């Protein structure tokens, strides 16, 4: 597959980098080059920032209704182009055809959802106790937004930022990951095709020194938002705070616990656990890494879990009707990292129950892997995997399982399975995670998604996400 040459999208135009610098996109499916990108220089970045500022001055003055009309026009064109967008995601980061559908649904739902939700951000009156003044709180867009995106869900991640930014009246600079930039670049092509207002949406990618650092150090952006690792968030916050005070909304990594009690529906827990762990080849921030199973049902759970893992379909994703849960990892670096994690786990006493090796074929495929530990305090359990590897160990009491679940420095998603309401209540109160899923799981645009501890600040999805893109201004008038 050859998607050709893709251009930067700056100030409403598709342009090449100023020095014609380019970047090859290598597909993890078969390690072939599937496209070349215009690779932004520092001059291009500075041009983008200027364009976004001008775009903000125009976009922020439009009525909510006018913005909605443009946003839905963009949504409709994305749906029209969904086939090629899904193919791009399949080739750029290894998604199965079925898996690519979630990205399209997420970005289009986000655009529609926030177009409606922004209408509920009305002026808030505040009563004056002495009756001498009238007060209200109004909402205004924060300004230019810079969004750094992770590679695992190219358009889902983009949509989570684009929807609330546009609805709030902000302009946005989208910086996709170099591992999955194609679909983001095509959003630029779509914007150009529908003549979206200039400077409101911009798409660029390039080296850290030429793009990332200038975007952060500029005083023009007012919100830096990101989906990625904790380490990346720390660097972005450090760079951004050198020149001005900015807002931050960071969805960082997780190391989700999956706790199963003897009184749980074991079959459902197994099925959910496999789907959550191995979907998207484990490259999901909310994927469970640490499976804690009550000792009396440990062997039963492990037997059923491994059996389901053996049935996972691994494939290219070309066959649109094929049931393929796992494609390859997104890049060679991830493939090596997962292999190193499996090796380290075994050195720490982990017992390899299934998998544990690269699939013998072209591309960055790794076997779905299950490793059991007798020692539930192994150091490797502290590390986020971001790949198709499940660590399983046991516990003997509620107190122990809560302590194990909370033993990491991140806190994004967590999962607990039990039929005992008191147990579920205790976990709800004591788990140090931004999300607690009980006896099942659900993610959707209207449900808040965010972490605590080193899993970040701010919220993606739900009406609460708009708060990151809006400022609250108090207006007081003497009577």
VMD Tcl script that draws the C-alpha trace (Angstrom):
set ca {
  {0.00 0.00 0.00}
  {1.27 3.46 -0.88}
  {-0.58 6.49 0.44}
  {1.80 8.86 -1.32}
  {3.16 12.14 0.01}
  {1.30 13.92 2.80}
  {1.61 17.63 3.47}
  {1.47 19.80 6.56}
  {-1.82 21.59 7.16}
  {-1.15 25.15 8.27}
  {-3.45 28.16 8.08}
  {-5.98 26.35 5.93}
  {-3.46 25.16 3.35}
  {-1.65 21.90 2.58}
  {2.04 22.76 2.25}
  {5.42 21.09 2.14}
  {8.01 21.80 4.81}
  {10.10 24.87 4.06}
  {13.17 22.81 3.25}
  {11.20 19.91 1.71}
  {12.26 17.69 4.60}
  {10.35 14.41 4.64}
  {9.77 11.39 6.85}
  {9.00 7.81 5.84}
  {6.07 6.07 7.52}
  {6.93 2.39 8.05}
  {4.02 0.02 8.50}
  {4.25 -2.38 11.45}
  {2.20 -4.85 9.41}
  {5.06 -5.79 7.11}
  {7.85 -3.21 7.69}
  {7.34 -1.52 4.31}
  {7.20 2.23 3.69}
  {3.57 3.22 3.09}
  {3.84 7.02 2.86}
  {6.12 10.01 3.14}
  {5.30 13.04 5.25}
  {6.31 16.64 5.07}
  {8.42 16.98 8.20}
  {8.08 20.39 9.82}
  {11.00 22.71 10.49}
  {11.15 25.26 13.29}
  {10.10 27.92 10.78}
  {7.01 25.88 9.95}
  {6.20 25.56 13.65}
  {6.46 29.29 14.23}
  {4.24 29.85 11.18}
  {1.72 27.40 12.64}
  {1.63 29.18 16.00}
  {1.00 32.52 14.28}
  {-1.74 30.98 12.14}
  {-3.41 29.40 15.18}
  {-3.46 32.74 16.98}
  {-5.17 34.40 14.01}
  {-7.52 31.44 13.74}
  {-8.43 31.80 17.39}
  {-9.28 35.49 16.97}
  {-11.76 34.56 14.25}
  {-13.15 31.29 15.64}
  {-13.69 32.55 19.19}
  {-15.89 35.37 17.89}
  {-18.27 33.04 16.04}
  {-21.54 32.13 17.67}
  {-21.93 28.65 19.13}
  {-24.40 27.89 16.35}
  {-21.96 28.93 13.62}
  {-19.19 26.87 15.15}
  {-21.54 23.90 15.40}
  {-22.33 24.13 11.71}
  {-18.64 23.92 10.81}
  {-17.93 21.15 13.33}
  {-20.73 18.97 12.02}
  {-19.61 19.62 8.47}
  {-16.21 18.26 9.47}
  {-17.85 15.32 11.23}
  {-19.86 14.42 8.14}
  {-16.82 14.55 5.87}
  {-14.87 12.30 8.24}
  {-17.69 9.77 8.06}
  {-17.67 10.05 4.28}
  {-13.92 9.35 4.26}
  {-14.04 6.69 6.97}
  {-12.97 3.82 4.70}
  {-9.65 5.37 3.71}
  {-9.07 6.68 7.24}
  {-9.52 3.18 8.64}
  {-7.12 1.75 6.07}
  {-4.56 4.37 7.04}
  {-4.82 3.42 10.70}
  {-4.51 -0.23 9.79}
  {-1.27 0.39 7.89}
  {0.26 3.10 10.07}
  {-0.04 1.38 13.46}
  {-1.30 -2.13 12.83}
  {-4.94 -1.92 13.83}
  {-7.30 -4.65 12.78}
  {-10.12 -3.54 10.51}
  {-12.60 -4.05 13.32}
  {-10.38 -2.16 15.76}
  {-10.16 0.86 13.47}
  {-13.91 1.41 13.74}
  {-13.58 2.60 17.35}
  {-11.39 5.50 16.27}
  {-13.89 6.70 13.68}
  {-16.78 6.38 16.10}
  {-14.87 8.22 18.81}
  {-13.82 11.24 16.77}
  {-17.22 11.71 15.14}
  {-19.08 11.23 18.43}
  {-16.76 13.71 20.12}
  {-17.42 16.40 17.53}
  {-21.18 15.95 17.83}
  {-21.20 15.59 21.62}
  {-19.30 18.79 22.39}
  {-21.24 20.78 19.83}
  {-24.27 20.13 22.03}
  {-22.63 20.26 25.46}
  {-21.13 23.70 24.92}
  {-24.67 25.07 24.78}
  {-25.09 24.15 28.44}
  {-22.19 26.37 29.49}
  {-24.42 29.33 30.24}
  {-23.80 32.34 32.49}
  {-23.97 31.47 36.18}
  {-25.54 34.14 38.45}
  {-24.20 34.63 41.97}
  {-26.47 36.22 44.53}
  {-25.15 39.34 46.27}
  {-25.69 39.04 50.03}
  {-25.97 42.77 50.55}
  {-28.07 43.43 47.44}
  {-25.68 46.10 46.18}
  {-24.22 44.35 43.17}
  {-25.13 41.89 40.42}
  {-22.67 39.07 39.72}
  {-22.31 36.38 37.12}
  {-19.70 33.95 35.87}
  {-19.24 33.71 32.12}
  {-17.25 31.15 30.11}
  {-14.78 32.09 27.38}
  {-12.35 30.00 25.30}
  {-8.89 29.66 26.81}
  {-7.04 30.41 23.56}
  {-4.67 28.46 21.32}
  {-4.42 24.77 22.25}
  {-1.50 22.48 21.48}
  {-2.33 18.76 21.50}
  {0.38 16.10 21.57}
  {-1.13 12.74 20.60}
  {-0.19 9.14 21.34}
  {0.13 6.54 18.59}
  {-2.19 3.85 19.94}
  {-5.55 5.37 18.91}
  {-4.69 7.89 16.18}
  {-8.15 9.38 15.65}
  {-9.72 8.56 19.01}
  {-6.98 10.55 20.76}
  {-7.28 13.33 18.21}
  {-11.05 13.46 18.62}
  {-10.85 13.67 22.41}
  {-8.92 16.93 21.99}
  {-10.46 18.34 18.83}
  {-14.09 18.07 19.96}
  {-13.94 20.17 23.14}
  {-11.39 22.61 21.70}
  {-13.50 23.52 18.69}
  {-16.76 23.64 20.64}
  {-15.24 25.90 23.28}
  {-14.02 28.34 20.63}
  {-10.32 27.48 20.71}
  {-8.00 26.99 17.79}
  {-5.79 23.91 17.95}
  {-2.41 22.67 16.77}
  {-2.40 18.89 16.44}
  {0.95 17.15 16.75}
  {0.43 13.42 16.06}
  {2.91 10.72 16.98}
  {5.51 9.97 14.34}
  {4.41 6.34 14.64}
  {0.84 7.00 13.47}
  {0.63 10.38 11.74}
  {-1.14 9.46 8.49}
  {-4.75 9.68 9.62}
  {-4.07 12.98 11.40}
  {-2.53 14.41 8.23}
  {-5.64 13.32 6.36}
  {-7.77 15.31 8.81}
  {-5.82 18.27 7.47}
  {-6.71 17.21 3.93}
  {-10.36 16.98 4.90}
  {-10.29 20.44 6.48}
  {-8.75 21.84 3.30}
  {-11.38 20.11 1.18}
  {-14.30 21.62 3.10}
  {-12.57 25.00 3.38}
  {-12.59 24.94 7.18}
  {-11.78 28.41 8.58}
  {-8.07 29.16 8.31}
  {-5.82 28.63 11.29}
  {-8.45 27.01 13.48}
  {-7.12 23.49 12.95}
  {-3.44 22.88 12.14}
  {-1.60 19.56 11.74}
  {2.19 19.32 11.91}
  {4.77 16.73 12.86}
  {8.54 16.91 13.14}
  {11.54 16.53 15.39}
  {11.30 17.53 19.05}
  {13.76 20.39 18.61}
  {11.89 21.81 15.63}
  {8.29 21.22 16.70}
  {7.79 20.02 20.27}
  {10.01 22.50 22.09}
  {8.96 25.61 20.10}
  {5.29 24.74 20.63}
  {5.84 24.43 24.36}
  {8.09 27.46 24.80}
  {5.91 29.85 22.82}
  {3.86 32.23 24.97}
  {0.93 32.09 22.52}
  {-0.53 28.65 23.38}
  {-2.60 28.78 26.54}
  {-3.32 25.06 27.00}
  {-0.93 22.17 26.47}
  {-2.77 18.88 26.34}
  {-1.38 15.42 25.78}
  {-2.04 11.70 25.71}
  {1.11 9.75 26.40}
  {3.57 8.68 29.06}
  {4.14 10.27 32.44}
  {7.74 11.02 31.48}
  {6.64 12.87 28.34}
  {4.11 14.88 30.33}
  {6.79 15.96 32.79}
  {9.05 17.14 29.96}
  {6.24 19.05 28.26}
  {5.24 20.75 31.50}
  {8.83 21.71 32.23}
  {9.40 23.13 28.76}
  {6.06 24.95 28.69}
  {6.50 26.66 32.05}
  {9.81 28.29 31.13}
  {8.21 31.22 29.35}
  {4.65 31.59 30.62}
  {1.97 30.13 32.86}
  {-0.12 27.68 30.87}
  {-2.89 25.22 31.55}
  {-2.21 21.53 31.31}
  {-4.45 18.56 30.59}
  {-2.39 15.38 30.60}
  {-3.69 11.82 30.21}
  {-0.68 9.76 31.16}
  {0.13 6.11 31.55}
  {-1.55 3.58 33.76}
  {-0.80 0.20 35.28}
  {-4.31 -1.07 35.83}
  {-5.05 -3.75 38.43}
  {-7.66 -6.41 37.68}
  {-8.89 -7.91 40.96}
  {-11.03 -11.05 40.97}
  {-12.62 -12.55 44.09}
  {-13.78 -16.13 44.51}
  {-17.42 -15.05 44.58}
  {-17.17 -13.33 41.18}
  {-18.56 -14.52 37.89}
  {-15.28 -16.12 36.82}
  {-16.26 -16.67 33.20}
  {-17.18 -13.01 32.76}
  {-14.04 -11.86 34.52}
  {-11.92 -14.03 32.21}
  {-13.69 -12.82 29.07}
  {-13.46 -9.16 30.10}
  {-9.86 -9.54 31.16}
  {-8.77 -11.03 27.84}
  {-10.62 -8.38 25.83}
  {-9.22 -5.51 27.88}
  {-5.67 -6.84 28.04}
  {-5.13 -7.94 24.45}
  {-7.34 -5.61 22.44}
  {-5.20 -3.28 20.29}
  {-2.30 -5.63 21.11}
  {-2.27 -4.36 24.69}
  {-1.39 -0.84 23.58}
  {-4.08 0.80 25.68}
  {-3.55 3.06 28.68}
  {-6.45 1.44 30.55}
  {-5.43 -2.14 29.76}
  {-5.04 -4.30 32.88}
  {-1.46 -5.35 33.50}
  {-1.65 -6.86 36.98}
  {-4.21 -9.60 37.47}
  {-4.76 -10.30 41.19}
  {-6.84 -13.44 41.70}
  {-8.10 -14.72 45.05}
  {-6.03 -17.80 45.89}
  {-8.96 -20.23 46.14}
  {-9.89 -19.67 42.46}
  {-6.43 -18.85 41.12}
  {-5.89 -22.11 39.24}
  {-9.43 -22.08 37.83}
  {-9.08 -18.52 36.57}
  {-5.64 -19.11 35.07}
  {-6.75 -22.23 33.22}
  {-9.74 -20.47 31.64}
  {-7.73 -17.31 30.95}
  {-4.90 -19.10 29.15}
  {-7.38 -21.12 27.10}
  {-9.04 -17.95 25.84}
  {-5.67 -16.35 25.12}
  {-4.75 -19.34 22.95}
  {-7.82 -18.62 20.82}
  {-6.90 -14.98 20.10}
  {-6.80 -14.21 16.40}
  {-3.55 -12.57 15.31}
  {-3.44 -11.11 11.87}
  {-2.85 -8.52 9.25}
  {-6.31 -7.04 9.35}
  {-6.65 -7.00 5.58}
  {-9.69 -9.23 5.66}
  {-12.34 -6.80 6.86}
  {-14.57 -9.61 8.04}
  {-11.87 -11.51 9.92}
  {-12.14 -11.72 13.70}
  {-8.69 -10.44 14.58}
  {-8.20 -9.16 18.11}
  {-4.48 -8.52 17.78}
  {-2.34 -7.04 15.07}
  {1.34 -6.11 15.46}
  {2.86 -3.70 17.91}
  {3.09 -0.21 16.48}
  {6.86 0.02 16.04}
  {10.17 -1.77 16.43}
  {10.93 0.04 19.69}
  {7.75 -1.32 21.27}
  {8.55 -4.83 20.05}
  {11.94 -4.74 21.75}
  {10.49 -3.25 24.93}
  {7.88 -5.99 25.27}
  {10.50 -8.66 24.67}
  {12.72 -7.12 27.36}
  {9.81 -7.02 29.82}
  {9.05 -10.71 29.29}
  {12.71 -11.59 29.80}
  {12.95 -9.50 32.98}
  {9.73 -11.02 34.32}
  {11.14 -14.51 33.93}
  {14.39 -13.47 35.59}
  {12.32 -12.28 38.56}
  {10.72 -15.69 38.91}
  {7.71 -15.32 36.61}
  {6.46 -18.58 35.10}
  {5.73 -18.36 31.39}
  {2.33 -19.98 30.87}
  {1.81 -19.05 27.25}
  {3.47 -17.02 24.48}
  {6.64 -15.13 25.25}
  {8.15 -14.63 21.82}
  {7.97 -12.69 18.59}
  {5.70 -14.17 15.93}
  {7.76 -15.54 13.06}
  {6.59 -13.31 10.24}
  {7.36 -9.90 8.79}
  {6.08 -7.07 10.94}
  {6.20 -6.29 14.64}
  {4.01 -9.11 15.91}
  {4.36 -10.48 19.43}
  {2.52 -13.46 20.85}
  {-0.19 -12.86 23.46}
  {1.67 -13.77 26.64}
  {0.67 -14.85 30.14}
  {3.13 -14.94 33.04}
  {2.29 -16.11 36.59}
  {4.08 -14.92 39.73}
  {4.24 -16.48 43.17}
  {5.86 -13.28 44.40}
  {3.25 -10.55 44.01}
  {5.80 -7.87 44.88}
  {8.11 -8.46 41.91}
  {9.58 -5.17 40.66}
  {8.41 -5.77 37.10}
  {4.81 -5.45 38.32}
  {5.50 -1.75 38.86}
  {6.12 -1.18 35.15}
  {3.44 -0.38 32.59}
  {3.68 -2.94 29.79}
  {1.81 -1.35 26.87}
  {1.84 -4.64 25.05}
  {0.17 -8.08 24.93}
  {1.53 -9.41 28.22}
  {-0.55 -10.27 31.30}
  {0.98 -10.76 34.75}
  {-1.10 -12.93 37.09}
  {-0.61 -13.46 40.80}
  {-2.77 -14.30 43.82}
  {-3.97 -12.73 47.06}
  {-5.65 -14.03 50.18}
  {-7.51 -11.05 51.71}
  {-9.31 -7.83 50.80}
  {-6.72 -5.79 52.66}
  {-3.87 -7.41 50.75}
  {-5.54 -6.99 47.36}
  {-6.24 -3.29 47.92}
  {-2.65 -2.73 49.01}
  {-1.36 -4.52 45.92}
  {-3.66 -2.61 43.60}
  {-2.54 0.72 45.10}
  {1.16 -0.17 45.15}
  {2.03 1.74 41.96}
  {2.64 5.47 41.46}
  {-0.02 5.80 38.75}
  {-3.79 5.69 39.00}
  {-5.83 5.67 35.81}
  {-8.18 2.66 35.48}
  {-8.92 -0.25 37.81}
  {-11.20 -3.29 37.64}
  {-12.80 -5.32 40.43}
  {-14.98 -8.43 40.17}
  {-17.02 -9.64 43.14}
  {-20.65 -10.38 43.99}
  {-20.23 -8.93 47.49}
  {-21.53 -5.36 47.68}
  {-19.46 -4.62 50.78}
  {-16.32 -5.65 48.94}
  {-17.19 -3.44 45.98}
  {-17.98 -0.54 48.29}
  {-14.65 -0.87 50.07}
  {-12.74 -0.90 46.78}
  {-14.69 2.10 45.53}
  {-13.62 4.06 48.59}
  {-10.03 2.91 48.87}
  {-8.72 2.42 45.33}
  {-6.39 5.25 44.27}
  {-7.51 5.39 40.66}
  {-9.45 7.90 38.59}
  {-11.71 5.13 37.30}
  {-13.10 2.13 39.17}
  {-14.94 -0.44 37.06}
  {-17.01 -3.01 38.95}
  {-18.00 -6.36 37.41}
  {-17.60 -5.00 33.90}
  {-16.38 -1.94 32.06}
  {-17.58 0.83 29.81}
  {-15.96 3.72 27.96}
  {-17.84 6.37 26.01}
  {-17.55 10.03 25.08}
  {-20.01 11.14 27.78}
  {-18.13 9.36 30.61}
  {-15.18 11.18 32.24}
  {-11.78 9.63 31.60}
  {-8.84 10.71 33.70}
  {-6.33 9.64 36.29}
  {-4.77 10.65 39.58}
  {-1.25 10.41 41.00}
  {1.22 10.22 38.10}
  {-1.51 9.33 35.62}
  {-2.04 12.97 34.85}
  {-4.29 15.96 35.37}
  {-7.47 17.08 33.68}
  {-10.16 15.00 32.02}
  {-10.84 13.62 28.56}
  {-14.42 12.90 27.51}
  {-17.63 14.02 29.26}
  {-18.83 17.54 29.93}
  {-16.00 17.94 32.46}
  {-13.41 18.04 29.67}
  {-14.76 21.41 28.54}
  {-13.48 22.96 31.77}
  {-9.91 22.59 30.49}
  {-10.72 24.60 27.35}
  {-12.71 27.39 29.00}
  {-11.85 30.17 31.39}
  {-14.36 31.37 33.98}
  {-14.63 35.13 34.24}
  {-16.48 36.85 37.07}
  {-18.43 39.94 36.06}
  {-19.66 42.26 38.83}
  {-21.86 45.31 38.28}
  {-22.80 47.78 40.98}
  {-26.53 48.39 41.17}
}
mol new
graphics top color blue
foreach p $ca { graphics top sphere $p radius 0.5 }
foreach p [lrange $ca 0 end-1] q [lrange $ca 1 end] { graphics top cylinder $p $q radius 0.2 }
display resetview
